[in-house]
Amino acid sequence: MSRPRIAFLGRQPHEKTKSDALLIDFLEDFADVTMFRRERLTNKELVKQVNAIDPDIVVFFQLPPSFSKHLLRLRCKNFVWLPMWDGFREFSWRKKLFYRLYDVHIISHCKKIHEYVSSQGLSSLHVQYFPEPSISEDIPLKGSPPYTFFLWPRDPEITIDTLVKIVGEDSIAKVIYKGDVPKDMAKDYRFDVESVTGWLATEDLFAKIREADFYIAPRFQEGIGYSFIEAMGLGMPILAHDDATMNEYVVDGVTGNLFSSDFVLNSELISPKRQHDDIIKNCRKGREKWLGDLSAMKTFILRDIPS
């Protein structure tokens, strides 16, 4: 029996960040996948090229299926969408009608998205990715402050200054800052700031992260959570804004700390050393569930393909 053909409609930035690599590898286990980067093509060109491969399924990653006149010309109407929480918007009545008409199936890495789209009468499967825990016995996690924090900023709201607001200057021994520290942040703090510039291989990046006690989730909202989940897999506590998807992974006061939009901690800063085992245990449990959910994902995606 021939393998199903999937047209994967991804985004240009993800080619560099590899945000869709995990999903593509998963799909390629049971289907022939043709990649299309949507920014490289007009809608008209995209439809023409997708129709040319005659796919059984069209997968949309992050950017949603549209009811534009061009996408309605796709011959394959077997749509699967994997949205991200950052940038997610509630549906207009037209979009809801379109999604119901074509029975768009939605795989939600974010529980808030899953609950919303399910409430709109749409087909949704909630899954939560967890990495394989990478345990290192020599992680020098401290039991009490001051701590070392790893910061790789992606949003203007998450800075050294806001870290000081959240935990207080006396709780900080050092900040490992991925990138050049902006001049307006290079203040005369009582703690050290180490700037780490240039490209780092994954092993080298993880080694640098392991020098810290806390990993700071770098955004106010996360699409899926790849920017901090791997650090959890290292057994590190996460300091994160109390919003999806961070608050769907971080158990406040147990596997990390959440803070409000006003940069106030929800609970007392945890002890990384004392909580290390709980963080690893939580990650192992999440990993087992993720591996168990892969079969359900495959069934969900292939729902209309003859077996």
Backbone torsions as a table, in degrees:
resi	resn	phi	psi	omega
1	MET	NA	134.7	-178.1
2	SER	-72.1	151.4	178.9
3	ARG	-77.9	146.8	177.3
4	PRO	-65.0	151.3	178.6
5	ARG	-102.7	129.7	179.8
6	ILE	-119.5	128.5	169.5
7	ALA	-94.0	117.7	-176.7
8	PHE	-103.5	114.4	-177.9
9	LEU	-100.1	96.9	-177.8
10	GLY	-107.7	-173.8	-178.4
11	ARG	-111.2	150.0	-178.8
12	GLN	-58.0	-45.9	-178.1
13	PRO	-59.8	-28.1	-177.1
14	HIS	-72.6	-15.1	175.7
15	GLU	-64.1	-34.3	179.7
16	LYS	-87.0	-43.6	-176.3
17	THR	-78.3	-16.1	-178.6
18	LYS	64.0	25.3	-178.7
19	SER	-64.3	-24.2	-179.1
20	ASP	-103.9	3.7	-175.1
21	ALA	-63.7	-40.2	-179.8
22	LEU	-60.3	-45.0	-179.2
23	LEU	-67.9	-42.5	-179.5
24	ILE	-62.3	-43.4	177.6
25	ASP	-59.4	-41.6	179.2
26	PHE	-62.7	-46.8	-178.5
27	LEU	-64.4	-37.1	-176.6
28	GLU	-70.3	-11.2	175.3
29	ASP	-68.7	-26.9	-175.5
30	PHE	-133.7	3.1	-177.8
31	ALA	-147.2	160.0	172.3
32	ASP	-90.9	117.9	-171.9
33	VAL	-108.7	128.0	172.8
34	THR	-111.6	125.0	-175.1
35	MET	-91.5	136.9	172.8
36	PHE	-128.8	124.5	175.0
37	ARG	-93.9	115.1	-166.2
38	ARG	-66.7	-30.0	-179.4
39	GLU	-68.9	-18.8	-177.6
40	ARG	-82.4	-12.6	-172.4
41	LEU	-129.6	146.8	168.0
42	THR	-73.1	162.3	178.2
43	ASN	-57.6	-37.9	-179.1
44	LYS	-64.8	-44.7	178.8
45	GLU	-65.8	-39.7	-179.9
46	LEU	-60.3	-48.3	-179.4
47	VAL	-61.0	-42.8	-179.2
48	LYS	-61.5	-44.7	-177.1
49	GLN	-72.5	-37.2	177.8
50	VAL	-66.7	-45.0	178.4
51	ASN	-60.6	-30.8	-177.5
52	ALA	-66.2	-28.7	179.7
53	ILE	-92.0	-5.6	176.5
54	ASP	50.0	63.2	-175.7
55	PRO	-74.1	159.4	172.6
56	ASP	-87.6	-26.2	-177.4
57	ILE	-142.0	141.3	171.8
58	VAL	-114.1	118.2	-179.8
59	VAL	-103.0	126.1	176.1
60	PHE	-104.6	123.1	178.4
61	PHE	-107.8	118.6	-179.0
62	GLN	72.9	-69.9	179.9
63	LEU	-67.0	130.9	-171.9
64	PRO	-78.7	158.7	168.4
65	PRO	-59.4	139.8	-176.8
66	SER	-113.4	153.5	176.1
67	PHE	-94.1	25.0	178.5
68	SER	-66.0	159.1	-177.9
69	LYS	-62.4	-26.9	-178.6
70	HIS	-74.4	-50.1	-177.4
71	LEU	-67.2	-24.7	175.9
72	LEU	-68.8	-12.8	177.4
73	ARG	-87.9	-0.7	172.1
74	LEU	-65.0	128.0	-179.4
75	ARG	-68.8	-36.1	177.4
76	CYS	-83.1	120.2	178.6
77	LYS	-109.4	19.8	177.9
78	ASN	-90.4	88.6	-170.3
79	PHE	-100.7	135.1	170.6
80	VAL	-124.2	133.3	-179.0
81	TRP	-125.2	132.7	173.8
82	LEU	-114.9	95.4	-177.7
83	PRO	-80.5	166.1	171.9
84	MET	-119.7	149.3	-175.4
85	TRP	-68.7	-42.1	179.4
86	ASP	-68.6	125.6	-177.3
87	GLY	89.3	-2.9	-179.5
88	PHE	-71.1	138.5	179.5
89	ARG	-127.5	147.8	175.4
90	GLU	-63.8	152.5	-173.4
91	PHE	-80.8	141.7	167.9
92	SER	-74.1	165.6	-179.7
93	TRP	-63.6	-32.2	179.3
94	ARG	-66.5	-42.7	-179.5
95	LYS	-66.2	-41.6	177.6
96	LYS	-58.8	-42.8	179.5
97	LEU	-62.6	-44.6	179.6
98	PHE	-61.3	-46.0	-177.0
99	TYR	-66.6	-36.4	177.8
100	ARG	-71.4	-40.4	-178.5
101	LEU	-59.0	-43.7	-177.3
102	TYR	-99.2	7.7	177.3
103	ASP	49.3	51.8	177.7
104	VAL	-61.6	124.9	178.6
105	HIS	-95.6	130.9	-171.9
106	ILE	-116.2	124.5	174.3
107	ILE	-101.5	113.3	-171.8
108	SER	-106.0	112.9	171.9
109	HIS	-77.0	-14.9	-178.9
110	CYS	-107.8	126.2	-178.0
111	LYS	-64.2	-35.3	-179.7
112	LYS	-63.6	-39.2	176.8
113	ILE	-65.9	-45.6	-179.3
114	HIS	-56.8	-46.2	-178.9
115	GLU	-65.2	-38.6	-179.3
116	TYR	-68.4	-51.7	-175.8
117	VAL	-67.0	-32.6	176.0
118	SER	-64.6	-37.7	178.9
119	SER	-67.3	-18.3	178.0
120	GLN	-91.7	8.2	177.9
121	GLY	78.8	21.1	-178.3
122	LEU	-102.1	157.2	-179.4
123	SER	-79.5	121.2	-178.0
124	SER	-140.1	141.3	174.2
125	LEU	-121.1	125.2	179.0
126	HIS	-96.6	125.0	175.1
127	VAL	-132.2	155.8	-178.2
128	GLN	-135.3	114.5	-178.7
129	TYR	-74.9	136.3	170.1
130	PHE	-133.3	139.5	177.6
131	PRO	-78.4	166.2	171.4
132	GLU	-70.5	123.0	-179.3
133	PRO	-57.9	134.2	178.2
134	SER	-111.9	97.7	-171.2
135	ILE	-91.4	128.6	175.6
136	SER	-124.8	123.6	-176.4
137	GLU	-71.9	-17.9	-174.2
138	ASP	-99.1	18.9	175.3
139	ILE	-67.3	118.2	-174.5
140	PRO	-84.1	56.6	-179.0
141	LEU	-70.1	138.6	-179.7
142	LYS	-87.8	157.7	178.4
143	GLY	-97.0	-16.5	-179.0
144	SER	-150.8	157.9	-178.0
145	PRO	-69.4	161.8	6.0
146	PRO	-81.0	152.1	-174.4
147	TYR	-113.4	163.4	171.7
148	THR	-99.7	132.0	-178.1
149	PHE	-116.4	137.5	175.1
150	PHE	-100.5	125.4	-178.0
151	LEU	-129.5	120.4	172.7
152	TRP	-121.4	87.0	-169.1
153	PRO	-67.8	135.3	175.1
154	ARG	-122.0	-18.3	179.6
155	ASP	-121.0	146.4	179.0
156	PRO	-65.3	-18.7	-179.4
157	GLU	-75.4	-23.0	-176.2
158	ILE	-102.0	103.1	-175.8
159	THR	-137.7	176.2	174.5
160	ILE	-62.8	-40.2	179.9
161	ASP	-61.0	-42.3	-179.9
162	THR	-71.2	-30.5	174.6
163	LEU	-60.8	-42.1	178.3
164	VAL	-61.8	-40.5	177.4
165	LYS	-61.7	-39.4	-173.8
166	ILE	-72.3	-50.5	-171.2
167	VAL	-109.5	-14.3	-177.2
168	GLY	88.0	143.1	-175.1
169	GLU	-62.4	-32.5	-177.8
170	ASP	-69.0	-17.3	179.6
171	SER	-87.1	-2.7	-174.5
172	ILE	-111.8	121.0	172.9
173	ALA	-91.6	-35.8	-175.1
174	LYS	-162.1	148.7	170.8
175	VAL	-118.8	121.4	171.8
176	ILE	-91.4	112.9	-170.6
177	TYR	-109.0	115.4	179.1
178	LYS	-80.6	108.8	-178.1
179	GLY	119.2	179.1	176.7
180	ASP	-79.7	129.8	179.4
181	VAL	-72.2	121.7	178.2
182	PRO	-56.4	145.4	-176.3
183	LYS	-59.2	-35.0	-178.1
184	ASP	-73.8	-7.6	176.3
185	MET	-103.8	-9.0	-177.6
186	ALA	-81.4	64.3	-176.4
187	LYS	-90.4	171.3	-178.5
188	ASP	-84.8	68.0	178.1
189	TYR	-77.4	161.1	178.6
190	ARG	-81.2	-9.2	178.8
191	PHE	-105.4	165.6	-179.7
192	ASP	-85.0	149.2	173.0
193	VAL	-125.9	119.0	177.8
194	GLU	-105.2	121.1	178.8
195	SER	-92.6	125.8	178.6
196	VAL	-113.2	109.2	-175.1
197	THR	-111.9	167.3	178.0
198	GLY	82.4	171.0	-178.7
199	TRP	-78.2	138.1	176.7
200	LEU	-121.6	135.2	171.4
201	ALA	-63.3	156.9	-176.1
202	THR	-54.2	-44.6	-179.5
203	GLU	-60.4	-43.2	-178.7
204	ASP	-68.9	-37.5	178.1
205	LEU	-64.3	-45.7	179.5
206	PHE	-63.1	-37.0	178.5
207	ALA	-63.1	-39.2	178.8
208	LYS	-69.7	-40.4	178.0
209	ILE	-61.6	-37.8	-178.5
210	ARG	-65.6	-14.6	177.4
211	GLU	-75.1	-12.2	-177.5
212	ALA	-97.7	167.8	175.1
213	ASP	-99.8	-31.6	179.5
214	PHE	-128.4	144.3	171.7
215	TYR	-109.0	128.3	-178.5
216	ILE	-93.5	118.6	174.8
217	ALA	-60.6	125.9	-165.1
218	PRO	-83.9	-0.9	-177.6
219	ARG	-128.8	158.3	175.4
220	PHE	-76.4	-28.5	173.9
221	GLN	-135.6	149.0	179.1
222	GLU	-120.6	143.1	175.9
223	GLY	-68.7	-57.4	176.8
224	ILE	-122.0	-48.7	178.9
225	GLY	129.9	10.1	-176.8
226	TYR	-59.0	-25.0	-175.1
227	SER	-71.2	-14.0	179.6
228	PHE	-132.5	-16.3	-174.5
229	ILE	-63.2	-39.1	-178.6
230	GLU	-63.0	-34.1	177.5
231	ALA	-65.7	-35.9	174.8
232	MET	-60.7	-38.6	179.4
233	GLY	-65.1	-18.4	175.8
234	LEU	-85.7	-2.1	-179.5
235	GLY	86.3	19.4	-177.2
236	MET	-98.2	141.5	173.8
237	PRO	-71.7	149.5	-178.2
238	ILE	-110.3	133.0	171.6
239	LEU	-102.9	119.2	-169.4
240	ALA	-147.4	153.8	173.2
241	HIS	-66.8	142.8	-176.4
242	ASP	-79.6	75.2	176.9
243	ASP	-155.1	166.6	178.2
244	ALA	-67.9	149.9	-3.7
245	THR	-91.9	3.3	-175.4
246	MET	-58.4	-44.8	-177.1
247	ASN	-76.6	0.6	172.7
248	GLU	-94.2	-12.5	177.3
249	TYR	-108.5	-45.3	-174.5
250	VAL	-82.5	122.0	172.9
251	VAL	-88.9	107.8	-172.4
252	ASP	-59.0	129.3	179.8
253	GLY	82.9	-2.3	-178.9
254	VAL	-123.2	-59.1	-179.8
255	THR	-105.8	6.2	179.3
256	GLY	164.6	-166.1	178.8
257	ASN	-132.4	138.0	176.0
258	LEU	-105.6	147.9	177.3
259	PHE	-129.9	155.6	-176.3
260	SER	-79.8	174.7	177.1
261	SER	-65.3	-17.2	176.4
262	ASP	-92.3	9.4	177.9
263	PHE	64.2	43.0	176.3
264	VAL	-116.1	129.8	178.9
265	LEU	-64.1	139.2	176.0
266	ASN	-73.6	-26.0	-179.8
267	SER	-151.6	170.8	-178.5
268	GLU	-61.9	141.0	-179.9
269	LEU	-56.6	128.3	-175.8
270	ILE	-75.9	166.2	174.3
271	SER	-92.4	111.3	-178.8
272	PRO	-55.7	-39.8	-178.0
273	LYS	-65.6	-44.6	-178.1
274	ARG	-69.5	-32.2	-174.1
275	GLN	-93.9	-1.3	-175.0
276	HIS	-55.1	-47.0	-178.0
277	ASP	-63.7	-38.6	178.9
278	ASP	-65.6	-36.6	179.5
279	ILE	-65.1	-45.8	178.6
280	ILE	-63.8	-43.1	179.7
281	LYS	-60.7	-43.3	179.2
282	ASN	-63.8	-40.0	-179.6
283	CYS	-68.6	-39.4	177.7
284	ARG	-62.9	-43.7	179.0
285	LYS	-61.7	-44.1	178.2
286	GLY	-64.5	-37.9	179.2
287	ARG	-64.3	-43.3	178.6
288	GLU	-60.5	-42.1	179.4
289	LYS	-66.6	-41.5	179.1
290	TRP	-59.4	-46.6	180.0
291	LEU	-63.0	-35.5	176.8
292	GLY	-70.0	-28.3	-178.6
293	ASP	-78.9	-15.0	-177.0
294	LEU	-61.0	-38.7	178.8
295	SER	-64.5	-41.6	178.4
296	ALA	-65.0	-36.7	177.2
297	MET	-63.0	-45.1	-179.9
298	LYS	-60.7	-46.0	178.9
299	THR	-61.3	-41.6	-179.3
300	PHE	-62.8	-42.0	-178.3
301	ILE	-71.8	-37.5	-175.7
302	LEU	-94.4	19.2	-170.5
303	ARG	-56.1	-35.1	-175.9
304	ASP	-105.0	11.6	-179.8
305	ILE	-97.6	124.4	-179.9
306	PRO	-57.3	135.0	-179.3
307	SER	-85.8	NA	NA
